Amino acid sequence: MFTGIVEEIGLVKDIKRGEKFYKLTIKAHKVLDGTVLGDSVCTNGVCLTVANLNLDSFEVDVMPETIRKSNLGSLSIGSKLNLERALSVGDRLGGHIVSGHIDGTGEIISFVKEDNAIWLIIKSQTKILKYVVEKGSITIDGISLTVAYVDSKCFKVSIIPHTAKETTLLTKNIGDSVNIECDLIGKYVEKLLNHDSDRKNENRSSLDKDFLKINGFM
């Protein structure tokens, strides 16, 4: 698990492309401290496993499903990445609970400056926006942010100077893709409600004429 508080901006040092997968070498410093093989690193919001460690970098494998669902497939050598090590027991939870399992991507459609902050407007699909709640938490490229506005086509977040300085968000351009992870709570609630509804429908559908006849009601 992660918090969405970016620790460091890493740099893509090398990309080895397989038929449907990538092996990335990411230059970093802070996130290497205490990291061992098999540890998880949140990379632009995607939980990836450290497959190899070097003095100034680490390597990860990116499977086909991750390439399809995220913006990692568009990376090139020199691309910047938001990095965060997994949450340790006893750490402050400064952002919110982030799994690193993104729901999909969105597209940046606008940057609007307001005094010392920047409004970032992102459009996305209905299947993602239905989980986005005004004043709720959302993760964009691994960054924990608060939703200030949402409608059926887009949502807005405000970027404070610290976030602008410590992350890659303001290096993006209009039209760029960003990884989105919605808050976990809404997805669990939906699953539980749908499960109860499905069970009721199953019970209802079993009460047909044959069932009643077999059990002596006809």
Residue pairs with C-beta under 8 A, 6 or more apart in sequence:
1 86
1 87
1 97
1 98
1 99
1 100
2 42
2 47
2 84
2 86
2 87
2 95
2 98
2 99
2 100
2 142
3 84
3 87
3 91
3 93
3 94
3 95
3 96
3 97
3 98
3 144
4 84
4 95
4 96
4 98
4 137
4 139
4 142
4 143
4 144
4 145
5 84
5 94
5 95
5 144
6 82
6 83
6 84
6 142
6 143
6 166
6 167
7 30
7 31
7 83
7 84
7 85
8 28
8 29
8 30
8 31
8 83
8 84
9 80
9 81
9 82
9 83
9 166
9 167
9 168
10 26
10 27
10 28
10 31
10 43
10 80
10 81
10 82
10 83
11 26
11 27
11 28
11 78
11 79
11 80
11 81
12 24
12 25
12 26
12 27
12 75
12 76
12 77
12 78
12 79
12 80
12 81
13 25
13 26
13 27
13 57
13 77
14 24
14 25
14 77
15 22
15 23
15 24
15 25
15 75
15 76
15 77
16 22
16 23
20 64
20 67
21 61
21 62
21 63
21 64
21 67
22 61
22 62
22 67
22 72
22 73
22 75
23 51
23 59
23 60
23 61
23 62
24 43
24 48
24 59
24 60
24 62
24 72
24 75
25 54
25 57
25 58
25 59
26 43
26 57
26 58
26 59
26 60
26 81
26 83
27 56
27 57
28 56
28 57
28 58
28 83
29 56
30 83
31 41
31 58
31 83
31 84
31 85
32 53
32 56
32 57
32 58
34 85
35 41
35 50
35 53
35 58
35 85
36 50
36 53
37 50
37 51
37 52
37 53
38 49
38 50
39 49
39 50
39 85
39 86
40 47
40 48
40 49
40 50
40 85
40 86
40 100
41 47
41 48
41 50
41 58
41 60
41 83
41 84
41 85
41 86
42 48
42 82
42 83
42 84
42 85
42 86
42 98
42 100
42 142
43 60
43 72
43 81
43 82
43 83
43 142
44 70
44 71
44 72
44 81
44 82
44 141
44 142
44 168
44 179
45 70
45 82
45 98
45 100
45 102
45 139
45 140
45 141
45 142
45 143
45 179
45 180
45 181
46 62
46 66
46 70
46 72
46 100
46 102
46 142
46 179
47 99
47 100
47 101
48 60
48 61
48 62
48 66
48 100
49 60
49 61
50 58
50 59
50 60
51 59
51 60
51 61
52 58
52 59
53 59
62 72
62 73
66 72
67 73
69 102
69 104
69 105
70 102
70 105
70 179
71 105
71 141
71 176
71 177
71 178
71 179
72 179
74 177
75 81
80 168
80 171
81 168
82 141
82 142
82 143
82 167
82 168
83 142
84 142
87 93
94 144
95 137
95 144
96 137
96 139
96 144
96 183
97 184
98 139
98 142
98 144
98 181
99 181
99 184
100 142
100 181
101 181
102 139
102 179
102 180
102 181
103 127
103 128
103 131
103 180
103 181
103 182
104 124
104 125
104 127
104 128
104 180
105 124
105 177
105 178
105 179
105 180
106 122
106 123
106 124
106 128
106 140
106 177
106 178
106 180
107 122
107 123
107 124
107 175
107 176
107 177
107 178
108 120
108 121
108 122
108 172
108 173
108 174
108 175
108 176
108 177
108 178
109 121
109 122
109 123
109 154
109 174
109 175
110 119
110 120
110 121
110 174
111 118
111 119
111 120
111 121
111 170
111 174
112 118
112 119
112 121
113 119
114 158
116 160
116 161
117 158
117 159
117 160
117 161
118 158
118 159
118 164
118 170
119 148
119 156
119 157
119 158
119 159
120 140
120 156
120 157
120 158
120 159
120 169
121 154
121 155
121 156
122 140
122 154
122 155
122 156
122 157
122 178
122 180
123 153
123 154
124 132
124 154
124 155
124 180
126 152
128 180
128 182
129 150
129 151
129 152
129 153
129 154
129 155
131 182
131 183
131 186
131 187
131 190
132 138
132 147
132 150
132 155
132 182
133 147
133 150
133 183
133 186
134 147
134 148
134 149
134 150
135 146
135 147
135 148
136 146
136 147
136 183
137 144
137 145
137 146
137 147
137 183
138 144
138 145
138 146
138 147
138 155
138 157
138 180
138 181
138 182
138 183
139 145
139 179
139 180
139 181
139 182
140 157
140 169
140 178
140 179
140 180
141 167
141 168
141 169
141 178
141 179
142 167
142 179
143 163
143 167
143 169
145 157
145 159
145 163
146 157
146 158
147 155
147 156
147 157
148 156
148 157
148 158
149 155
149 156
150 156
159 169
159 170
163 169
164 170
169 178
172 178
209 218
212 218
